[in-house]
Every structure is written in structure tokens, then in C-alpha cells.
Amino acid sequence: MAGREKTSYALGGRPIITRTRSLYLNDVTMEIIIAAVSILLITGMVWAIKKTFAEKFFANAAKWICPLCLGVLSTWLGFLVAHYLGRTIDLQIVAIMMGGSVVGFTYYLEKKIESARFMNTWKTIFVVTGFLAVYYLLKENWPWLIAAGIIETVSIAVIVGLGRGGGKDKNKSSDSVARLKKQMEDCC
């Protein structure tokens, strides 16, 4: 932290150095402030656009767009592009936002996937390999990034495939079929 030093002398002539902190904002502090403001602005804009134009132009797309997720994603993508273009960026801030995106995407997929049989196992694998993918992306370790991406893709395919085999909605659909059969028998 930047600050000013003040030297005073105690009894006996021993110097005492005290540091005072100033309100100076260093680069890291400014980056986190820029990230927070960026997330808030993008989230607000997406929310406003979604509320204003969703029904008229893209009703189906508006259901799956999360303004906060898009705000975080856009911000860390912007920071990452700036980093790769040579700007000095604190990658810890990018890593925090990317980790949030991994967890957010896991939550989003969990709501869309119908299987409940292996959901906790899948979430664990997905989050851990997602964090590894983030780490390898930030370290620019492309072979391991590709490997983590393949594991992510395979885990999604497997859990979706298991979901089609019947999960938490299996009993609900069989109850619906039974109810429909009963209604047809009572009808005629």
C-alpha cells in the first residue's frame, strides 16, 4: 500500500517510523472497481433490454438469458482479451469471475437436465474440471485446457444421456400416462 512515512523520536533518541495510509487507489483496486462497475452496467443493460424487448423480438431466448451471468461473462472475457493483447491485468480478478461463471453454468445446466440419478457426481466432476479449465486457460496451457474441455463436454453428454433414460421425472410421466388411460377408459 502506498503511504507516507513519518519519523519521530522517542525519549532516548530512538527513531519511531509510522506509516499513514492514503486513499490512493492502486491498479488492482481500480481493476476490481472497474470489474464491479462493468458487471453492474452490463447486467442492468441486459435486464432492461430483456424487459423491454423480450416479448416482441426474442421471447424464447429471453427465458435462458441470465443478465447477471452475461454481465460476469462479458466482463471476464473483456479482461482476458485485454490480457492477451498485452495489457497488465490482475488475473486473480479474472479467475474469481471465471470461477463464478463455472458454478453459475453448472446451476443453469442442473435446472435443464432431467436426470437426478447421478446429479451430485456430475456437478462435482463438472465444477472441478471447470476450475481446471479456468486455471489452464489463465496459464495458457492449451493441451490441458483441451483435455479439461473434453471432460466437460463428455460429462454433459453422459448426464443428458442418463436423463433421457429416466430420472426424477420418470414417475411423474408414468403417473400422467396412467391418469390419461384412466380418463380414456372412463370416457367410453
C-alpha positions as CSV (number, residue, x, y, z in Angstrom):
1,M,0.0,0.0,0.0
2,A,1.2,3.4,-0.8
3,G,1.5,5.8,2.1
4,R,3.7,8.4,3.7
5,E,6.3,7.7,6.4
6,K,6.7,10.0,9.3
7,T,9.7,9.8,11.6
8,S,9.6,10.9,15.2
9,Y,12.0,10.4,18.0
10,A,11.2,8.8,21.3
11,L,12.9,9.5,24.6
12,G,16.5,8.4,24.3
13,G,16.7,9.4,20.6
14,R,15.4,6.1,19.2
15,P,13.6,6.8,15.8
16,I,10.0,5.7,15.5
17,I,8.7,5.3,12.0
18,T,5.0,5.4,11.4
19,R,3.2,4.9,8.2
20,T,-0.1,6.6,7.3
21,R,-2.3,5.1,4.6
22,S,-3.6,7.4,1.9
23,L,-6.7,7.0,-0.1
24,Y,-4.6,6.2,-3.2
25,L,-6.2,3.6,-5.4
26,N,-3.6,1.2,-6.8
27,D,-4.0,-0.7,-10.1
28,V,-5.5,-3.8,-8.5
29,T,-8.1,-1.8,-6.6
30,M,-9.0,0.1,-9.8
31,E,-9.4,-3.2,-11.7
32,I,-11.8,-4.7,-9.2
33,I,-13.8,-1.5,-9.2
34,I,-13.9,-1.5,-13.0
35,A,-14.9,-5.2,-12.9
36,A,-17.7,-4.5,-10.4
37,V,-19.0,-1.5,-12.4
38,S,-18.8,-3.4,-15.6
39,I,-20.8,-6.3,-14.2
40,L,-23.4,-3.9,-12.8
41,L,-23.7,-1.9,-16.1
42,I,-23.9,-4.9,-18.4
43,T,-26.3,-6.7,-16.1
44,G,-28.5,-3.6,-15.9
45,M,-28.5,-3.1,-19.7
46,V,-29.3,-6.8,-20.4
47,W,-32.1,-6.7,-17.8
48,A,-33.5,-3.6,-19.3
49,I,-33.3,-4.9,-22.9
50,K,-34.8,-8.2,-21.8
51,K,-37.7,-6.5,-20.0
52,T,-38.3,-4.1,-22.9
53,F,-37.9,-6.2,-26.0
54,A,-38.2,-9.8,-24.8
55,E,-41.9,-10.4,-25.7
56,K,-41.6,-8.6,-29.1
57,F,-38.4,-9.9,-30.6
58,F,-37.0,-12.9,-28.8
59,A,-39.4,-14.4,-26.3
60,N,-37.8,-17.9,-26.3
61,A,-34.3,-16.6,-26.0
62,A,-35.2,-14.3,-23.1
63,K,-36.1,-17.3,-20.9
64,W,-32.5,-18.6,-20.9
65,I,-30.6,-15.3,-20.7
66,C,-29.5,-14.5,-17.2
67,P,-28.5,-10.8,-17.1
68,L,-26.0,-11.3,-14.2
69,C,-24.4,-14.3,-15.8
70,L,-24.0,-12.3,-19.1
71,G,-22.6,-9.4,-17.1
72,V,-19.9,-11.5,-15.4
73,L,-19.1,-13.5,-18.6
74,S,-18.7,-10.3,-20.7
75,T,-16.5,-8.7,-18.0
76,W,-14.1,-11.5,-17.6
77,L,-14.0,-12.1,-21.4
78,G,-13.1,-8.4,-21.8
79,F,-10.4,-8.6,-19.2
80,L,-9.0,-11.8,-20.7
81,V,-8.9,-10.2,-24.2
82,A,-7.1,-7.2,-22.7
83,H,-4.6,-9.5,-21.1
84,Y,-3.9,-11.4,-24.3
85,L,-3.5,-8.1,-26.1
86,G,-0.7,-7.2,-23.7
87,R,-2.4,-5.1,-21.0
88,T,-1.3,-5.8,-17.5
89,I,-4.3,-7.4,-15.8
90,D,-4.6,-9.0,-12.4
91,L,-5.6,-12.5,-13.3
92,Q,-6.9,-13.2,-9.8
93,I,-9.8,-11.0,-10.5
94,V,-10.4,-12.8,-13.8
95,A,-10.1,-16.1,-12.1
96,I,-12.7,-15.1,-9.5
97,M,-15.2,-14.1,-12.2
98,M,-14.5,-17.3,-14.2
99,G,-15.0,-19.5,-11.2
100,G,-18.3,-17.8,-10.6
101,S,-19.2,-18.5,-14.2
102,V,-18.4,-22.2,-13.8
103,V,-20.6,-22.5,-10.8
104,G,-23.4,-20.4,-12.5
105,F,-23.3,-22.5,-15.6
106,T,-23.4,-25.7,-13.5
107,Y,-26.5,-24.4,-11.8
108,Y,-28.1,-23.4,-15.1
109,L,-27.4,-26.9,-16.6
110,E,-28.7,-28.6,-13.5
111,K,-32.1,-26.9,-14.0
112,K,-32.2,-28.0,-17.6
113,I,-31.1,-31.6,-17.2
114,E,-33.8,-34.1,-16.1
115,S,-31.7,-36.8,-14.6
116,A,-31.4,-36.9,-10.8
117,R,-29.6,-40.2,-10.5
118,F,-26.1,-39.0,-10.8
119,M,-26.5,-35.3,-10.4
120,N,-24.2,-34.8,-7.4
121,T,-21.5,-36.8,-9.1
122,W,-21.9,-34.9,-12.3
123,K,-21.9,-31.5,-10.6
124,T,-18.7,-32.4,-8.7
125,I,-16.9,-33.6,-11.9
126,F,-18.2,-30.6,-13.9
127,V,-17.2,-27.9,-11.3
128,V,-13.7,-29.4,-10.6
129,T,-12.9,-29.8,-14.3
130,G,-14.4,-26.4,-15.0
131,F,-12.0,-24.9,-12.4
132,L,-9.1,-26.8,-14.0
133,A,-10.1,-25.4,-17.4
134,V,-10.1,-21.9,-16.0
135,Y,-6.7,-22.5,-14.5
136,Y,-5.2,-23.9,-17.7
137,L,-6.7,-21.1,-19.7
138,L,-5.1,-18.5,-17.5
139,K,-1.8,-20.3,-17.5
140,E,-2.1,-20.7,-21.3
141,N,-1.6,-24.5,-21.0
142,W,-3.5,-25.4,-24.2
143,P,-3.2,-29.2,-24.1
144,W,-4.6,-29.5,-20.6
145,L,-7.2,-26.9,-21.4
146,I,-8.4,-29.0,-24.3
147,A,-8.4,-32.1,-22.1
148,A,-10.5,-30.4,-19.4
149,G,-12.9,-29.1,-22.1
150,I,-13.3,-32.7,-23.5
151,I,-14.1,-34.0,-20.0
152,E,-16.6,-31.2,-19.5
153,T,-18.3,-32.0,-22.9
154,V,-18.3,-35.7,-22.2
155,S,-19.8,-35.2,-18.7
156,I,-22.6,-33.1,-20.1
157,A,-23.3,-35.7,-22.8
158,V,-23.3,-38.5,-20.3
159,I,-25.7,-36.8,-17.8
160,V,-28.0,-35.7,-20.6
161,G,-28.0,-39.3,-21.9
162,L,-28.8,-40.7,-18.5
163,G,-31.5,-38.1,-18.2
164,R,-33.3,-39.4,-21.2
165,G,-33.2,-42.9,-19.7
166,G,-35.4,-41.6,-16.9
167,G,-34.6,-39.6,-13.9
168,K,-36.7,-37.6,-11.4
169,D,-39.5,-37.1,-14.0
170,K,-39.9,-40.8,-14.7
171,N,-42.6,-41.4,-12.1
172,K,-44.3,-38.2,-13.0
173,S,-44.6,-39.2,-16.7
174,S,-45.8,-42.7,-15.8
175,D,-48.4,-41.2,-13.5
176,S,-49.5,-39.0,-16.3
177,V,-49.9,-41.9,-18.7
178,A,-51.8,-43.9,-16.1
179,R,-54.1,-40.9,-15.5
180,L,-54.7,-40.5,-19.2
181,K,-55.5,-44.2,-19.7
182,K,-58.0,-44.0,-16.8
183,Q,-59.7,-40.9,-18.3
184,M,-60.0,-42.7,-21.7
185,E,-61.5,-45.8,-20.0
186,D,-64.0,-43.7,-18.1
187,C,-64.9,-41.7,-21.1
188,C,-66.2,-44.5,-23.4
